[in-house]
């Protein structure tokens, strides 16, 4: 499962509580910051397709 959020601590806690309620035991949890490409796209609003053309 992959989740995107601006508040990872709250989302991780809620997700783990829900998994426990369902009888599911998480094996691992990782958090990642945005990539440089994701930051660039967010700041500039520019996206490129697979051929490098602006979308």
C-alpha positions in Angstrom: 0.0 0.0 0.0 1.3 3.5 -0.8 -0.2 6.6 0.7 0.6 10.2 0.0 0.1 12.7 2.9 1.4 15.9 4.4 1.0 14.4 7.9 2.7 11.0 7.8 2.7 10.6 11.6 -1.1 10.9 11.9 -1.7 8.7 8.8 0.7 5.9 10.0 -0.9 5.8 13.4 -4.4 5.6 12.0 -3.4 3.0 9.4 -1.7 0.8 12.0 -4.7 1.1 14.4 -7.0 0.1 11.5 -4.8 -2.9 10.6 -4.9 -4.0 14.2 -8.7 -3.8 14.2 -8.7 -6.0 11.1 -6.3 -8.5 12.7 -3.5 -7.6 10.2 0.0 -7.2 11.5 2.2 -4.8 9.6 5.6 -6.2 8.6 7.2 -2.8 7.9 6.5 0.9 7.5 8.6 3.3 5.5 8.4 7.0 4.9 9.9 8.8 2.0 10.2 12.5 1.2 9.4 13.9 -2.2 11.9 13.3 -5.0 13.5 16.3 -6.7 11.3 15.7 -9.7 8.1 15.8 -7.6 9.3 19.1 -6.0 10.1 20.6 -9.3 6.7 19.7 -10.8 4.9 21.0 -7.7 6.8 24.3 -7.7 6.7 25.0 -11.5 3.5 23.2 -12.5 5.4 21.7 -15.4 5.1 18.0 -16.2 6.7 16.0 -19.0 5.6 12.8 -20.7 7.7 9.8 -21.4 9.2 11.5 -24.5 10.2 14.6 -22.6 7.4 16.7 -24.0 5.5 19.2 -21.8 2.1 17.9 -20.7 
